[in-house]
């Protein structure tokens, strides 16, 4: 639990500012929070693509650091409460989605596909998770789930 991990800022980041503590699918809650944050920042600040890339890069860097620290404190590198991996990976997926006149449709499809691939862990996602049972593996397996979701969306759009 969060109080076992401590109050270090890394734990707050790793646990998705509390979304990792929500039961019944903390990864899904964190992915939804990532989506809401992406949309809210887009409306409120209209950040440039460069700013969004920097946010995504910071999420990966700080997320890996935070996941490692929280994983050590919790005694499990990929504890269910650690959800920064979903947040960072879904941010990147949203950022890389093709432009559309109906972005909500693509974002909703991306959400479902991302969660599906993250849960089912088709090869090599499961292999990555087993091969690197550390913070790098925690982050990388979700990035792969996002890449699979993006691939499916690109094929859906481009194939007749």
N, C-alpha and C positions, 0 to 999 in steps of 0.2 A: 504494500500500500504506500501511498504518498508519504505519510508520516514516517514510514520506515526508511524511505529513501532520503529523507532530510529536507532541509529548506534551502539548499544551495540553488542558485539560479539555474544551473544546468538541469536540475530535476524538474523545475517548473517548465523549462523548454521541452525536455524529453517527454514529459507527460502532457504535452500539448496545452499548457495553461489550464489543465483540469479536465480536458476532454478524454484523456486516457483513463480517468477514474469513473467515467460513466459506464455502467454495466450494459449488458446486451449489445455488444459490438462496439467497443471503444474505437477500433480502427475506422469503422463506418462513421461514427460521430466526428472523429478527427478529420476524415476526408470531407465531410459536410462543412466543418468549420473552415477548412482550407478553401473550399469553394466559395463560401460566404465572404471570407476575407478577400479573396481575389476579386470578386464582383464589387464588394463595398469599396475597396481601394480604387478600382477602376472608375466607379461613379464619383467618388469624393475627390480624388486627386488626379485622375486621368494620367497615371504615371507613364513615362515613355517606355518603350520596349527595353531600353538599356536599364532603366530603373527596375523593371520587373525581373530582368536577368540578374541584376545585382541582388535583389531580394531572394531570388531562387538560389543563387550561389551562397549567400549568407546562410540561408536555411539549411543547405547541405553541409556547409562547414561547421556551423554552430550545432546543427542537429547531430552530426557524427560525434562531436565532442560531448554533447549533452547525453546522447544515447549511451556512450561508453561509461560516463560517470554514473548515470542512473542505473545502468545494468549492473555495475559493480556493487552499488549500494543495495540494489534489490536482490542480488545474488543470481540473476539470470540475465544474460546479455540481450535477449529478445523478449523480455517480460511483456505481457499483454498490455500493461499500462503505458509502455513506451510507444508513443504514436507520432513522434516528430517525423518518422520515416514516411508515414502516410501523408502528412501535411506537406512536407517538402516535395515528395514525388508527385503528388496530385497538382501542386502549384506548377511544376514543370510541364505536366501533361496539359493543363489548361493553357499555359503560355505557348505551347507548340501546336495547339489545335489549328487546323486551317481556318481561314476567315470564312464567315458565313453570314448570310442575311438573317439567319435564325441561330445565333450563338447558343441560346439556351438549350436547343435541341441537341447540338453536338456536346455541350457540357453535360447534359443529363445522360446521354449515351456513354460519354467518357466516364462518368461517375460509376455507372453500373458495370461497365467493362473493367474498370480499374479494380473495383471491389471483387469482382468475379476472379480475375487473375491473381489478385493478392491472396484470396482465400484458397483457391484451388492449387496455386503454385505449380503450373506446368513447367516442364523442363525449359530452360535451365534454372528457373527461379528456385525451386526446391533444392536443387544441387548447390546453388549459391548460398542458400540459408544454412545448409549442412556443412559446406566447405569452409565458410567463414563465419563461425559462431561468435561474432564480435560486432562492434558498432558499424564497421564497414559493410559487413554482410547484412546487417539490419537495414541499412540505408539502400544498399545495392539491390536487394531483392524487390523492394518497392519501386525503385527506378525501372527495373525490368518489367514489373507489372504495368507500369505506365507506358513503357515502350510497346508492349504487346497491345495495350488498349489503343494507342496511337496508330499502330500498324493496321489493326482491324478497321478503325475509322477511315484511314486513308484508302484502304482497299474498298470499303463500302462506298466511298465518294467517287473513286476513280473507275471502278469496274462497272461496265454497263449492266 
